Amino acid sequence: MNTAVLWAALATGVLSMVLLSNGVGVNLLLVALPAAVTAYFAARQAGRVQARPWTLAWGIGGLALLLVPAVRAAQWPSLLAVATAIGLASLALHGSRTWPGVVLSPFGLVDSLPKGALWGWRGVRTRAGNASGNVGSALRALAVTAVLLLVFGALFAGADAAFADLLSRLVPDMSVGDGPWRLVLFTLGLFGALAAAHTAAAPLRWDSFETSPGRARGRGEWALPLLVLCVLFAVFNAIQLAVLFGGYKAVLDKTGQTYSEYARQGFWQLLLATLLTLLVIVLALCWAPRGGPGDRNLVRGVLGTLCALTLVVVASAVRRMDMYVEAYGLTRLRISVVTVELWLGLVILLIMAAGVWGARRLPRAVAASAAVGALAFGLASPDGLIAENNVRRYEKTHKFDLEYVRGLSADAVPALDRLREPMRSCVLGPLAQGLGPATASWYEISWGEVRARQILEERPPTTTDPGTCESSGESLEYYR
């Protein structure tokens, strides 16, 4: 292990200790950058010098996903973005391109945690034995630098209040009580960077795992169940298209359901139907006939038809959720599941494209679509969209669920600021209390929270009687 890898890993540990103690913002990206440099130096030392386009795409995509915690205050899309970023990092380090590689790559990082730590310890011992004088010189230089910064920084802070305020915002508060927690963060950052470096230098070859296809079936045995399923899909879709073009009243009169009941009942069944269709396609490919061009054309035709019919099911599910949102408003669950349904529709389109141009790129294309979806979902501000939808609905119907909207994050403040008084103060008052004082450092606060504080400082919510708030909005039974 060369010196550059060790210093980059050490920098990752130090930044983790200094920046990750209290909150999440741009600090995750600042910590990930030296970790990426550590992996790059390790890969170059191991001879993996050629950066492939997919490797660059995974790496850049993983770093881009870490922008979500920096711009959004809501934690739930940030968690999704961070988890997806780890998955992309594992793909960049392993260079996987098959289904086993795409699915199993994150386990390679776990496997490299103890190996990377041992590898780093051997590198430190080697460097210390070969260049003890250089190590001592570097430590002395760091000690002198720290003393100079502390002495003159304290003098300048005492001489000018503006400089002291700037220094307090830029320099983390390193209290003695936080010592054990910061030590844990340093260890996690250091070991995480070493694990990434070890994976980059010696990745596990997940692509070597081969999954044997199932026993090929005859054309009739294979095609008959799928053709019958296609007919069932076609009949269902014909009814859905009729309903879509204005037949709601006739359907509701026949079923005896209300508009919202029809929408709510159908969505979850159609979502499950979409998931089961993907399972059917996977199993059908495992047992597909493989006799020659005629069999390939049969497989493409039958599965292509099933995929096309499934897209209509996806559209119907999305439309039903839209109907339900019109009746009862938008929530985190509803925006999440409709996003998943739309992504499943995109996966079906990718499967159809693979049937025409080949399936070699399909695993990476599906992984890329998931990453793009997670990034778009986070940057679109789900809490902001929820607040915007419910504000518009309140302006039309004067129905509003105060308790639910008060539980949203600071990302919802710009949309909720449009409400008229006293409803505005009824909603923003608890949100302002939840933000608390502005004591967080610049690197551990999101842009969404900064924007919310600016709005609340310019137009602070007024004190409102609880009875007035309860009479201003109507809590809906099926809202959640």
Summary of the structure (lengths in Angstrom):
residues: 480
radius of gyration: 28.1
end to end distance: 54.5
largest distance: 88.6
contacts: 1484
relative contact order: 0.11
helix: 79%
strand: 0%
